[in-house]
Amino acid sequence: MQSGWQLQQVSHIRPGLTGISARSENPQALQLHMLALEPAQFTGRLKLAGAADTYPALATLPEIAEHHGALAAINGGFFVMQSQDGTPGDAVGALVLDGQLLSEANGALASVAVGPEDNISFIAEPAPPVRLRLGGELQLEFTGINRKPGLVRNCGPQPSKVRHDMTCRQSNELVLWHTPVDALPADVDAYQIKQGQLSRLDTSPLPEGVSQPLILAMGFFREQLEQYIGKKAAILRAHQFPENVLSSGPTLIRQGIGNQYEAEQGWPEAHLTSWIDGMHPRSTIAQTQNGTIILMVIDGRQPGYSTGISITDLRALLLTLSVWNAINLDGGGSSTLWLNNKVINRPSSGKPRAIANAILVMPD
């Protein structure tokens, strides 16, 4: 590790899984906790998990880990926290669990794919879109998956120019919804495909026992769908994409190079001082060139104990650990590391925050 860091504890949890805590007092107090997983020795596996069996939802990291019988866990990617910004619990960026795309890609956010065993891969391209085919000719791309139509978190003037932590209002939306809906805004209509044909649902309120998925449309897209009522329709899902994917960011290291990827992934100049250069709690998933997987949390916002770390300094720290690929996970009050039935770091709010997804270390 970098000079100035002192190892506090190294715990050999089981073959191939080691827990490490370290501390630095120079130039400011920092507390680090991490897990190092050696795929060649560890007999368990990594797993991506949502907050509950239904989506979207919120739960604390201990609740998620205990529900799945995990050995260890770290918080996952960004998510909608308040209804004014969309649907609470909806991931910001792509989320694919067991082959089902639960949240759409967002701009140029990087992703981590978790394989069927204990391998991971870092991918730069977003999850492929889902499309609606109408009448055998027209194809419309869904603008959202499982989120409130009209509100887009981490939006921007163009899909390639998103802004982290910004919420936009959209008047033209086409959202694919897989879970029950109680009520819809007045300017949104709901549709279904029945026996291969598009039909409109009564939305005031929705009929009980409506089967899923629903197609929610407003603005331009509603006008398009109205022209195809009673005509052939189909949902087209892309293939050839990993079955478990989580988006987050920014990219910290890509193939051993620690360039600044912030601007291209949603953190323009206005965010650099407050978000990128600010001292905050951080979480990350990384992999060294020899394959070791690292799950790391650095506590913050607690003067005297741990002030937090900037993205730039986190990147530099990971490079000293021979990291080959790494992405930043959700941080701040979400940063939590759980091991052997307890939280081993100190979340900045004093207790684990309710989050939307997590990366689990399963015992087998």
RANORTA-V55054 format. One record per residue. N is the residue number from 1. RES is the residue in one letter. SS is DSSP state (A for helix, B for strand, O for the rest). PSI is psi in whole degrees, -180 to 180 (* if undefined). D_FIRST is the distance of its C-alpha to the first C-alpha in Angstrom with 1 decimal. Layout:
n = {N/N}
res = {RES/RES}
ss = {SS/SS}
psi = {PSI/PSI}
d_first = {D_FIRST/D_FIRST}
This chain:
n = {1/2/3/4/5/6/7/8/9/10/11/12/13/14/15/16/17/18/19/20/21/22/23/24/25/26/27/28/29/30/31/32/33/34/35/36/37/38/39/40/41/42/43/44/45/46/47/48/49/50/51/52/53/54/55/56/57/58/59/60/61/62/63/64/65/66/67/68/69/70/71/72/73/74/75/76/77/78/79/80/81/82/83/84/85/86/87/88/89/90/91/92/93/94/95/96/97/98/99/100/101/102/103/104/105/106/107/108/109/110/111/112/113/114/115/116/117/118/119/120/121/122/123/124/125/126/127/128/129/130/131/132/133/134/135/136/137/138/139/140/141/142/143/144/145/146/147/148/149/150/151/152/153/154/155/156/157/158/159/160/161/162/163/164/165/166/167/168/169/170/171/172/173/174/175/176/177/178/179/180/181/182/183/184/185/186/187/188/189/190/191/192/193/194/195/196/197/198/199/200/201/202/203/204/205/206/207/208/209/210/211/212/213/214/215/216/217/218/219/220/221/222/223/224/225/226/227/228/229/230/231/232/233/234/235/236/237/238/239/240/241/242/243/244/245/246/247/248/249/250/251/252/253/254/255/256/257/258/259/260/261/262/263/264/265/266/267/268/269/270/271/272/273/274/275/276/277/278/279/280/281/282/283/284/285/286/287/288/289/290/291/292/293/294/295/296/297/298/299/300/301/302/303/304/305/306/307/308/309/310/311/312/313/314/315/316/317/318/319/320/321/322/323/324/325/326/327/328/329/330/331/332/333/334/335/336/337/338/339/340/341/342/343/344/345/346/347/348/349/350/351/352/353/354/355/356/357/358/359/360/361/362/363/364}
res = {M/Q/S/G/W/Q/L/Q/Q/V/S/H/I/R/P/G/L/T/G/I/S/A/R/S/E/N/P/Q/A/L/Q/L/H/M/L/A/L/E/P/A/Q/F/T/G/R/L/K/L/A/G/A/A/D/T/Y/P/A/L/A/T/L/P/E/I/A/E/H/H/G/A/L/A/A/I/N/G/G/F/F/V/M/Q/S/Q/D/G/T/P/G/D/A/V/G/A/L/V/L/D/G/Q/L/L/S/E/A/N/G/A/L/A/S/V/A/V/G/P/E/D/N/I/S/F/I/A/E/P/A/P/P/V/R/L/R/L/G/G/E/L/Q/L/E/F/T/G/I/N/R/K/P/G/L/V/R/N/C/G/P/Q/P/S/K/V/R/H/D/M/T/C/R/Q/S/N/E/L/V/L/W/H/T/P/V/D/A/L/P/A/D/V/D/A/Y/Q/I/K/Q/G/Q/L/S/R/L/D/T/S/P/L/P/E/G/V/S/Q/P/L/I/L/A/M/G/F/F/R/E/Q/L/E/Q/Y/I/G/K/K/A/A/I/L/R/A/H/Q/F/P/E/N/V/L/S/S/G/P/T/L/I/R/Q/G/I/G/N/Q/Y/E/A/E/Q/G/W/P/E/A/H/L/T/S/W/I/D/G/M/H/P/R/S/T/I/A/Q/T/Q/N/G/T/I/I/L/M/V/I/D/G/R/Q/P/G/Y/S/T/G/I/S/I/T/D/L/R/A/L/L/L/T/L/S/V/W/N/A/I/N/L/D/G/G/G/S/S/T/L/W/L/N/N/K/V/I/N/R/P/S/S/G/K/P/R/A/I/A/N/A/I/L/V/M/P/D}
ss = {O/O/O/O/B/B/B/B/B/B/B/B/B/B/O/O/B/B/B/B/B/B/B/B/O/O/O/O/O/B/B/B/B/B/B/B/B/O/O/O/O/O/O/O/B/B/B/B/B/B/O/O/O/O/O/O/O/O/B/B/A/A/A/A/A/A/A/A/O/B/B/B/B/B/B/O/O/O/B/O/O/O/A/A/A/O/O/O/O/O/B/O/O/O/B/B/B/O/O/B/B/B/B/O/O/O/O/O/O/B/B/B/B/B/O/O/O/O/O/B/B/B/B/O/O/O/O/O/O/O/B/B/B/B/O/O/O/B/B/B/B/O/O/B/B/O/O/O/O/O/B/B/B/O/O/B/O/O/O/O/O/B/O/O/O/O/B/B/B/O/O/O/B/B/B/B/B/O/O/O/O/O/O/O/O/O/O/O/B/B/B/B/B/B/O/O/B/B/B/B/O/O/B/O/O/B/O/O/O/O/O/O/O/B/B/B/B/B/O/A/A/A/A/A/A/A/O/O/O/O/O/B/B/B/B/B/O/O/O/O/O/O/O/O/B/B/B/B/O/O/B/B/B/B/O/O/B/O/O/O/O/O/A/A/A/O/O/O/A/A/A/A/A/A/A/A/O/O/O/B/O/B/B/B/B/B/B/B/O/O/O/O/B/B/B/B/B/B/O/O/O/B/O/O/O/B/O/O/B/O/A/A/A/A/A/A/A/A/A/A/O/O/B/B/B/B/B/B/O/O/O/A/A/A/O/O/B/B/B/O/O/B/B/O/O/O/O/O/O/O/O/O/O/B/B/O/B/B/B/B/B/B/O/O}
psi = {171/152/148/-14/137/129/133/-41/138/117/123/95/-45/167/124/0/117/136/137/134/142/159/146/143/6/118/-9/164/129/137/127/139/136/158/135/121/123/104/-32/-22/-30/131/-5/-153/161/152/136/141/144/177/-23/177/-19/157/142/161/169/141/158/160/-44/-39/-42/-47/-44/-36/-36/-2/38/155/-38/165/154/150/157/-132/-175/157/164/127/-34/149/-24/-15/3/-140/111/133/-11/132/144/104/179/138/118/121/124/40/-5/124/109/-22/141/159/155/106/-132/23/139/166/158/133/131/124/-179/-17/-113/27/151/161/148/128/139/-31/146/164/141/150/161/139/157/122/130/128/16/6/-55/134/126/135/130/133/-16/158/122/41/163/122/140/-15/125/119/143/62/-173/176/-24/155/-29/-1/60/164/120/138/18/139/130/151/131/140/-12/111/147/105/133/124/126/-10/164/145/128/-47/157/151/157/-27/15/133/152/141/159/160/115/124/40/7/148/134/152/144/151/123/21/77/-178/143/146/148/22/130/161/160/165/153/115/128/146/155/-134/-41/-36/-41/-40/-46/-35/-27/-10/16/130/0/170/141/152/147/126/113/138/151/-173/47/145/150/-16/109/139/127/146/-164/177/168/134/-45/136/114/48/-1/124/52/167/115/9/-50/-38/-12/12/8/84/-174/-38/-24/-14/-43/-50/-42/-48/-47/-10/155/106/161/142/149/148/153/133/165/132/170/-27/5/-8/131/132/128/117/141/134/121/162/177/28/83/137/-30/-59/120/-25/174/148/162/-40/-45/-33/-42/-45/-40/-45/-35/-32/-17/13/33/138/-39/142/145/150/136/-180/141/-145/-135/-12/-23/111/137/129/134/133/51/23/154/126/-9/-174/96/144/-24/0/-12/160/135/150/126/176/-26/166/162/120/147/110/145/-25/*}
d_first = {0.0/3.8/6.5/8.5/6.7/8.6/9.2/12.7/14.0/13.7/16.9/18.5/20.8/22.7/22.3/19.8/18.4/15.6/14.9/11.7/11.7/9.5/10.8/10.7/14.0/13.6/15.4/16.2/15.8/13.4/13.4/11.4/13.0/12.5/14.4/13.6/17.0/18.0/21.3/22.8/22.8/23.1/26.8/26.6/26.2/24.9/27.6/28.2/30.5/32.6/33.4/36.8/39.1/40.8/39.2/38.4/37.4/35.0/33.4/30.5/27.6/28.9/32.3/31.1/29.0/31.9/34.4/32.8/31.9/28.2/25.7/22.9/22.8/21.2/23.3/24.4/25.6/27.8/31.3/34.5/34.7/38.2/41.5/42.1/39.3/40.5/40.4/38.0/35.6/35.9/32.7/32.0/31.7/32.3/32.3/33.7/34.1/35.9/37.3/38.7/37.7/37.6/36.4/36.9/34.3/33.5/33.3/30.4/27.8/25.5/25.7/24.1/26.6/26.3/28.3/30.9/28.5/24.7/24.0/23.1/23.7/23.1/26.3/27.3/31.0/32.4/34.4/37.9/40.6/43.4/46.9/50.4/53.2/56.6/60.0/58.5/57.8/55.7/52.0/50.1/46.3/45.2/43.4/41.8/41.2/41.8/41.7/44.3/46.2/46.2/42.8/39.7/36.2/33.8/36.8/37.8/40.7/39.8/37.8/35.4/35.1/34.0/32.8/30.3/31.9/35.3/38.3/41.3/44.8/46.3/50.0/49.9/47.9/48.1/46.0/45.9/45.8/45.4/45.7/48.7/49.7/51.7/52.9/52.4/52.8/56.3/55.3/53.6/55.6/54.6/55.6/55.5/56.3/59.1/60.6/59.0/60.4/59.0/60.4/59.9/59.3/61.0/58.2/60.0/58.6/57.2/59.2/58.0/56.6/55.6/53.8/50.6/49.2/50.7/50.8/50.6/51.9/52.7/54.2/54.5/53.3/55.8/58.6/57.5/57.5/60.9/62.4/61.3/62.5/64.1/62.8/60.4/56.7/53.5/49.8/47.8/44.3/42.1/41.0/38.3/35.4/32.8/34.0/31.0/29.3/27.5/27.2/24.7/22.8/22.0/20.3/16.7/16.2/19.2/19.2/16.0/17.4/16.0/19.5/21.0/23.1/24.2/27.7/28.8/27.7/29.3/27.6/29.9/29.8/31.2/28.2/25.5/25.8/26.3/24.4/21.7/20.9/21.7/19.4/20.0/18.8/17.2/17.1/16.0/16.6/14.7/15.1/13.4/15.8/16.6/17.6/15.1/15.8/13.4/15.2/13.3/14.9/14.0/17.1/19.1/22.6/22.6/22.7/21.6/19.6/17.6/18.8/17.1/15.1/16.7/16.7/15.6/12.5/11.7/12.3/10.1/7.0/8.3/8.9/5.5/6.0/9.4/11.3/15.0/16.7/16.1/18.5/18.6/20.7/23.1/21.5/23.1/25.3/24.7/21.1/21.5/19.8/22.4/22.3/25.2/27.7/25.8/23.6/20.4/19.2/21.5/23.2/24.1/27.8/27.8/28.5/27.6/29.2/31.6/30.0/31.5/29.2/26.2/24.1/25.0/23.8/27.2/27.9/30.1}
